[in-house]
Amino acid sequence: CGGGGGAAPTSAALIESNISDRKEPGWAVAVSRGDAYWRAGACALAEGASCSWLTSATEAAAAAAGKKKAATDRKLVQRLVGSVEDAVQAQLRAAKGGSPPPDAELAVLKKRGLLAVATVKALRVAAGPQHGNWGRKPASDLTHEMVLRGTWRDALFKPVNVDAAGVAPAGGALHPLLKVRSMFREIFLEMGFAEMPTQQYVESSFWNFDALYQPQQHPARDAHDTFFIKTPAQTRELPADYMERVRATHEVGGEGLSDEFNSRSTGWRYDWSEDEARKNLLRTHTTAASSRTLYQIAQLAKANGGAFQPQKYFSIDRVFRNEALDATHLAEFHQVEGFVIDRNLSLGNLMGTIADFYRRLGPEFKHMKFKPTYNPYTEPSMEFHCYHEGLGKWVEVGNSGVFRPEMLRPMGFDEDVQVIAWGMSLERPTMIKYGYDNIRDLFGHRIDLGMVRKHPIVRWT
């Protein structure tokens, strides 16, 4: 018979156990039939040949049965050659020795159930670098006593991870608006501006409107746009001489005043009311602080014999307006105010100053455009807009202009003295910088305190 032919033994008692149980590496003969082929070969088992490895009584009985079967079938089975090369046995022995046959032969052996793959796992156990420190409690700190006694040399310390971020602080987080406000302030100071006082939330209509040459019939002075104070309803402290010059300028453009204060304008042509000017309100813009500061500059120049010094001022504080609330409007918000006073300033100086300011804020404000508008106390006047990526549209972030002579001349400034000024919201640039699409999520009672703690630190580039 050939290497793969012949009848296989029918009894599983030919072997004692599967070789796979022995957990030997590589390919393993994993079934009883394959084990028998490996030990005796196919032809020897078929003929019931004597095998020295059969030691148990059961195996000997199986061999005797093989001999009896061979004697009975002697007429049918004849030996044609003296020896047979058993290829299957050779393949199995090679696999048992750790040298598996080629893939094609291996696939045939697996298909015939003569071979199976056995995975052998080994584990090597050895003493580690900390084996000698077993049971010793490591110290977490190097103490003064260790240094004095020298015990730190033999002490065991806990490993220190110098790359660990550490525990986040539980408090001390700044609101994004405060971060942006501090950056605005630093930029103004870098540009040579000085900060003017803005501590008065309650302001009189005179400094909030009249000193800015805003007529008393203007819609902005209506209760639908302004929060008026009931108690006290009016202010008692106003500079009388300056108030009279403002009255004359509103009514007839300064006619009858000396050349020092005459704006040579037609005025608004109405009967100015002192009671209306004394009404107290929550300031609608920080320009009220600018009007007070300009008046003080004029008074200081007059006290110095008319010596005028160019100056630059800014302010950042809260203002109040009776407006409908939406994604970009609040009734209470922050306004950034700035002005430059010098001789012969123009609209180009104003546009250059605003562009320089926003250039310092970062690349989010690279898209900016100016739009003509109307203000009662500036001429010419401009709005400036920045593109909001989140909203997908241009958002007005401020208003600007050149203060009119009707505002400056009653204070006592010369005719060639110009003031360029602008005001902007603090919230809207912050929305553009951080990508907010709703101002109420940034300022007000709806904000998330977790956002304040987890928000990234502002870094202007």
Secondary structure in CASP SS format (residue, H / E / C, confidence):
PFRMAT SS
TARGET T0000
AUTHOR 0000-0000-0000
METHOD secondary structure of the structure
MODEL  1
C C 1.00
G C 1.00
G C 1.00
G C 1.00
G C 1.00
G C 1.00
A C 1.00
A C 1.00
P C 1.00
T C 1.00
S C 1.00
A H 1.00
A H 1.00
L H 1.00
I C 1.00
E C 1.00
S C 1.00
N C 1.00
I H 1.00
S H 1.00
D H 1.00
R H 1.00
K C 1.00
E C 1.00
P C 1.00
G C 1.00
W E 1.00
A E 1.00
V C 1.00
A C 1.00
V C 1.00
S H 1.00
R H 1.00
G H 1.00
D H 1.00
A H 1.00
Y H 1.00
W H 1.00
R H 1.00
A H 1.00
G C 1.00
A H 1.00
C H 1.00
A H 1.00
L H 1.00
A H 1.00
E H 1.00
G C 1.00
A C 1.00
S C 1.00
C C 1.00
S C 1.00
W C 1.00
L C 1.00
T C 1.00
S C 1.00
A H 1.00
T H 1.00
E H 1.00
A H 1.00
A H 1.00
A H 1.00
A H 1.00
A H 1.00
A H 1.00
G H 1.00
K H 1.00
K H 1.00
K H 1.00
A H 1.00
A H 1.00
T H 1.00
D C 1.00
R C 1.00
K C 1.00
L C 1.00
V C 1.00
Q C 1.00
R C 1.00
L C 1.00
V C 1.00
G C 1.00
S C 1.00
V C 1.00
E C 1.00
D C 1.00
A H 1.00
V H 1.00
Q H 1.00
A H 1.00
Q H 1.00
L H 1.00
R H 1.00
A H 1.00
A H 1.00
K H 1.00
G C 1.00
G C 1.00
S C 1.00
P C 1.00
P C 1.00
P C 1.00
D H 1.00
A H 1.00
E H 1.00
L H 1.00
A H 1.00
V H 1.00
L H 1.00
K H 1.00
K H 1.00
R C 1.00
G C 1.00
L C 1.00
L C 1.00
A E 1.00
V E 1.00
A C 1.00
T C 1.00
V C 1.00
K C 1.00
A C 1.00
L C 1.00
R C 1.00
V C 1.00
A C 1.00
A C 1.00
G C 1.00
P C 1.00
Q C 1.00
H H 1.00
G H 1.00
N H 1.00
W C 1.00
G C 1.00
R C 1.00
K C 1.00
P C 1.00
A E 1.00
S C 1.00
D C 1.00
L C 1.00
T C 1.00
H H 1.00
E H 1.00
M H 1.00
V H 1.00
L H 1.00
R H 1.00
G C 1.00
T H 1.00
W H 1.00
R H 1.00
D C 1.00
A C 1.00
L C 1.00
F E 1.00
K C 1.00
P C 1.00
V C 1.00
N C 1.00
V C 1.00
D C 1.00
A C 1.00
A C 1.00
G C 1.00
V C 1.00
A C 1.00
P C 1.00
A C 1.00
G C 1.00
G C 1.00
A C 1.00
L C 1.00
H C 1.00
P H 1.00
L H 1.00
L H 1.00
K H 1.00
V H 1.00
R H 1.00
S H 1.00
M H 1.00
F H 1.00
R H 1.00
E H 1.00
I H 1.00
F H 1.00
L H 1.00
E H 1.00
M C 1.00
G C 1.00
F C 1.00
A E 1.00
E E 1.00
M C 1.00
P C 1.00
T C 1.00
Q C 1.00
Q C 1.00
Y C 1.00
V E 1.00
E E 1.00
S E 1.00
S H 1.00
F H 1.00
W H 1.00
N H 1.00
F C 1.00
D H 1.00
A H 1.00
L H 1.00
Y C 1.00
Q C 1.00
P C 1.00
Q C 1.00
Q C 1.00
H C 1.00
P H 1.00
A H 1.00
R H 1.00
D C 1.00
A C 1.00
H C 1.00
D C 1.00
T C 1.00
F C 1.00
F E 1.00
I C 1.00
K C 1.00
T C 1.00
P C 1.00
A C 1.00
Q E 1.00
T C 1.00
R C 1.00
E C 1.00
L C 1.00
P C 1.00
A H 1.00
D H 1.00
Y H 1.00
M H 1.00
E H 1.00
R H 1.00
V H 1.00
R H 1.00
A H 1.00
T H 1.00
H H 1.00
E H 1.00
V H 1.00
G C 1.00
G C 1.00
E C 1.00
G C 1.00
L C 1.00
S C 1.00
D C 1.00
E C 1.00
F C 1.00
N C 1.00
S C 1.00
R C 1.00
S C 1.00
T C 1.00
G C 1.00
W C 1.00
R C 1.00
Y C 1.00
D C 1.00
W C 1.00
S C 1.00
E H 1.00
D H 1.00
E H 1.00
A H 1.00
R C 1.00
K E 1.00
N E 1.00
L E 1.00
L E 1.00
R C 1.00
T C 1.00
H C 1.00
T C 1.00
T H 1.00
A H 1.00
A H 1.00
S H 1.00
S H 1.00
R H 1.00
T H 1.00
L H 1.00
Y H 1.00
Q H 1.00
I H 1.00
A H 1.00
Q H 1.00
L H 1.00
A H 1.00
K H 1.00
A H 1.00
N C 1.00
G C 1.00
G C 1.00
A C 1.00
F C 1.00
Q C 1.00
P C 1.00
Q E 1.00
K E 1.00
Y E 1.00
F E 1.00
S E 1.00
I E 1.00
D E 1.00
R E 1.00
V E 1.00
F E 1.00
R C 1.00
N C 1.00
E C 1.00
A C 1.00
L C 1.00
D E 1.00
A C 1.00
T C 1.00
H E 1.00
L C 1.00
A C 1.00
E E 1.00
F E 1.00
H E 1.00
Q E 1.00
V E 1.00
E E 1.00
G E 1.00
F E 1.00
V E 1.00
I E 1.00
D E 1.00
R E 1.00
N C 1.00
L C 1.00
S C 1.00
L H 1.00
G H 1.00
N H 1.00
L H 1.00
M H 1.00
G H 1.00
T H 1.00
I H 1.00
A H 1.00
D H 1.00
F H 1.00
Y H 1.00
R H 1.00
R H 1.00
L H 1.00
G C 1.00
P H 1.00
E H 1.00
F H 1.00
K C 1.00
H C 1.00
M E 1.00
K E 1.00
F E 1.00
K E 1.00
P E 1.00
T E 1.00
Y E 1.00
N E 1.00
P C 1.00
Y C 1.00
T E 1.00
E E 1.00
P E 1.00
S E 1.00
M E 1.00
E E 1.00
F E 1.00
H E 1.00
C E 1.00
Y E 1.00
H E 1.00
E C 1.00
G C 1.00
L C 1.00
G C 1.00
K E 1.00
W E 1.00
V E 1.00
E E 1.00
V E 1.00
G E 1.00
N E 1.00
S E 1.00
G E 1.00
V E 1.00
F E 1.00
R C 1.00
P H 1.00
E H 1.00
M H 1.00
L H 1.00
R H 1.00
P H 1.00
M H 1.00
G C 1.00
F C 1.00
D C 1.00
E C 1.00
D C 1.00
V E 1.00
Q E 1.00
V E 1.00
I E 1.00
A E 1.00
W E 1.00
G E 1.00
M E 1.00
S E 1.00
L C 1.00
E H 1.00
R H 1.00
P H 1.00
T H 1.00
M H 1.00
I H 1.00
K H 1.00
Y H 1.00
G C 1.00
Y C 1.00
D C 1.00
N C 1.00
I H 1.00
R H 1.00
D H 1.00
L C 1.00
F C 1.00
G C 1.00
H C 1.00
R C 1.00
I C 1.00
D C 1.00
L H 1.00
G H 1.00
M H 1.00
V H 1.00
R H 1.00
K H 1.00
H C 1.00
P C 1.00
I C 1.00
V C 1.00
R C 1.00
W C 1.00
T C 1.00
END
